[in-house]
Amino acid sequence: MKKLWLFWWIANIFWFAIFAIGTIFIWIREVDGAGVTQTPEAKLAAFIVLLIAFTLPVIIQVVWLIVNLIINSNKKVGL
């Protein structure tokens, strides 16, 4: 059981770090890969795309949390 929680926390830290790095990269860069100067509106649009991309990992992490809680409660009851 503890391994499941440890892996869950490691995965959460990994996804949070990737999201934070991506967010910092989007807001710090002045020019994108095509050479277009980044305006606040363009940065916001890129950030929204990043948010949409990270919805799937968040959903997976929530499902994984629920499974861990169910497994944990079953072990406490003795099932």
C-alpha positions in Angstrom: 0.0 0.0 0.0 2.7 2.5 0.9 4.4 1.9 -2.5 1.1 3.0 -4.2 1.1 6.2 -2.3 4.8 6.8 -2.8 4.4 6.3 -6.6 1.4 8.6 -6.6 3.3 11.4 -4.9 6.3 10.9 -7.2 4.0 11.1 -10.2 2.4 14.3 -8.8 5.7 15.9 -8.2 6.8 15.0 -11.7 3.7 16.4 -13.4 3.8 19.6 -11.2 7.4 20.2 -12.1 6.7 19.7 -15.8 3.7 22.1 -15.6 5.7 24.7 -13.7 8.7 24.5 -16.1 6.3 24.8 -19.1 4.5 27.8 -17.5 7.8 29.6 -16.7 9.0 28.9 -20.3 5.8 30.3 -21.8 5.8 33.5 -19.7 9.6 34.2 -19.9 10.1 33.8 -23.7 10.1 36.9 -25.8 9.9 35.2 -29.2 8.4 31.8 -30.1 9.8 29.1 -32.4 8.4 30.8 -35.6 10.1 34.1 -34.7 6.9 35.9 -33.6 7.2 38.3 -30.8 5.1 37.1 -27.9 2.4 39.5 -26.7 0.6 38.9 -23.4 -2.4 37.7 -25.4 -0.2 35.1 -27.2 1.3 34.0 -24.0 -2.1 33.6 -22.4 -3.3 31.5 -25.4 -0.2 29.3 -25.1 -0.8 28.9 -21.4 -4.5 27.9 -22.0 -3.2 25.3 -24.5 -0.8 24.0 -21.7 -3.7 23.8 -19.3 -5.8 21.8 -21.7 -2.9 19.5 -22.3 -2.6 18.8 -18.6 -6.2 18.0 -18.0 -5.6 14.3 -18.9 -2.8 13.8 -16.4 -4.9 15.5 -13.7 -7.8 13.2 -14.4 -5.5 10.2 -14.3 -4.1 11.4 -11.0 -7.5 11.9 -9.5 -8.6 8.4 -10.5 -5.4 7.0 -9.1 -6.0 8.9 -5.8 -9.5 7.4 -5.6 -8.2 3.9 -6.2 -5.5 4.4 -3.5 -8.2 5.6 -1.0 -10.4 2.6 -1.8 -7.5 0.2 -1.4 -6.5 1.9 1.8 -10.0 1.8 3.3 -10.4 -1.9 2.3 -7.2 -2.8 4.1 -8.2 -1.0 7.3 -11.6 -2.9 7.3 -9.8 -6.2 6.6 -11.4 -7.0 3.3 
